[in-house]
Amino acid sequence: MNLKQALSIVVALGPALLSPMQANGAADAAAGKAKFQKSICVQCHGLEAQGMAGMGMNLHTAPLIKSGNASAIEKFIENGHRGTSQYPGGMPPNGGIQLTAADRANITAWLLSLAK
């Protein structure tokens, strides 16, 4: 194989090689769980998204997660929200870390799996 052939393969496979989503374009719940658990998310929501008193709600029972609306969940993660009386710290956009659209989709897929 010459360099030109090798480059054409890399270009053709590039998105699949670089994307944390599954090859079929579907969100990857396992990748979402790994991203969640290796990020700052756990400081407020806990390692298994069980929630932390006064910090972050239990995501297993959160109304938004239970709604099953993936688009709304991804938007919520992306935009964050202001604090409430129950959770005064709020949530910064993307949880205060760098998240790609694929990361948000993967985290959402994992969160949706918790509500089942």
N, C-alpha and C positions, 0 to 999 in steps of 0.2 A: 504494500500500500504506500502510495506516495503522499507527500504533504498535502497536496490539493484534495485528495480523496479523504484524508483524515480530517481536514478542516470542514469539508462538506458534511461529514458525519456529525462532528461536534455542533455545527450550526443547526443541523436537522434535529438533533437530540437535545440541544442546549436548554430549552425550557423545561424539559422533563428532568434533566440532570440538575438544574439549579432550583427548581421549584420544590417547596416543601409539601406540595399537594400531590395526590396520587397521579399516576400516569394518565388516567382517564379524565383528569381535570376535577374530580370530586374532592371535596375537603377531606382531610385525613385526621380523624379524631385522635389517633395515637400520637401524631405529631403535635396536635393541639394540646393534649395533656402534657406532653414533654415540655413544650414552650411555656405553658402556664406554670408548671411545677419548677421550672428553672428561672423563673422571673420574679419580679417584685410582687406579682399578683398574690402569692402565698402569704405575704405579710399581713394582708387584710382579709383574704378569703380562705386561708388555710391550704394545706398541701392537697387535700381532696375536695376543695371548694366547699367545705362544711361551714364556713363563716367564722368570724372572730368577733366576739361581743364588743360593740362600740366601734369596730373598725370596718368590717365588710360583711354583707349579708351571706347567708347560706344560699349558694347558687343552685343547690339541688331543688329547693322549693321556691326560688325567686319567681314571681309572676311573669316577668319577661321571658325567662328561660322556659317556664312551663307553657307559655303561649305558643312555642314552636316556631316563632317568626325569626328565621335565621337572619334575614336582612335587617330587621330592627335590632337584633342582638349585636350584629357586626357594627352597625351605626352607633349604638350605645358605647361599645368598646372604643370605637374610633373617636367619638366626641367627648367621652367621659361625662361627668355631671357634678353639679355643685353639691355641697354637703347638705345633710338633713339633720333634724334633731337627733335621730337615732344613729346616724353615721356622719358626724360633723366634718370629717376630713374630705368627704366627697371622693371622686375618682378622677385623676387627671386624664386627658386624652391619651388613648392607647395604654392606659395604666401607667403612664409616666416612662414608658420605654419605647424603643423603636420597634414598631410592628408593621409588617407589610400587609397588603390586602389578603394574601394567602395565609399569613399568620392568623389574622382575625377570623378568616373562614375556618381554619383548622381548630382554633380555640372554640369557636362557636359550635362546630361539629361535636367536639368533646362535651361541651356544656349541655347540648341537646341530648346527648346520650345519658347524661345523669338524671334527666327529668323523666326518663321512661320507666 
